[in-house]
């Protein structure tokens, strides 16, 4: 049984004597490049039968699917360019799937399919690459690919440093591009397939350069954001640790935190005052500022009203001020500047907090 895939550039069996009918292993979200060793998880029934059917000749064709969600791919669901590969090792997994180590050999173009079940088998023909003439431009592109790749590896927590060493020892531009493309996890399947199908090595160098430059920029931005977030977290943790240390030292010395108790008293009174939500929010914000102030701070005026007359108090080193507010039909309310809350002696249940946004 034979069937031609509904794709262009299909090779017929009679086109060349170099054609070979080999088992076709479709893979999802993966592209195997020549000279790369790729571990493959084989779980579909047809693919398992394909691997188990291999005898002494363990050569197969590895081809990426156009859509990864297709469970039973047909020839039209596969790309037309794949890679011949040799299966070196097969490991049986507890869930009946297989773990296969395959080494890519050559780029090939799929031809006529001679078998569709239980697994696909098709003719293939090697494709010839267009090698550029040695030139300063090619050398510059190759060096740039190597430099960008090394920078990406150095800045990535998931890529092994050995990749840089391997890349440095590759002299051929074609093999270098294939190695870099297969090693980049951020490169999409479509981009990898496009690299595999690009036969002009000069064009392939330019494409991988663009991908590397983009990836390096994204990586640098990601590292910058991560560093800024980590600095903020460390600063918050440091402040919390120092506050806890201060509390522990005060407890060991038997010192009472009068200021903290005063702040908590003010907080409770704010909660019980029945303020509008916005006013309450501003009052708590001012109270928070007060809590962060040094208890030795001076220069804040305090004014209290005990309803029988106004009494003015002036903090040490500050200036005497008076802040009263009364409206039509309203009784004067006592006002307490948040900045001087620790120095004020509030009398009576009514009080007013004054801050930059107003008084309440």
KADA-V265078 format. One line per field, one symbol per residue. ss: DSSP state (h for helix, s for strand, l for the rest). A space follows every 50 residues. Layout:
BEGIN
ss=???
END
This chain:
BEGIN
ss=llslllllllslhhhllllsssssssslllllllllssssssllhhhhhh hhhlllllssssssslllllllllhhhsllsssssssssssslllllsss sssssssssssssssllllssssssslllslllllhhhhhhhhhhhhhhh hhhhhllllllhhhhhhhllllhhhhhhhhhhhlllllhhhhhhhhhlls hhhhhhhhhhhhhhhhhhhhhhhhhhhhhhhhhhhhhhhhhhhhhhhhhh hhhllllhhhhhhhhhhhhhhhllllhhhhhhhhhhhhhhhhllllllll sssssllllssssslllllllllllllllllllllsshhhllllllllll llsssllssl
END
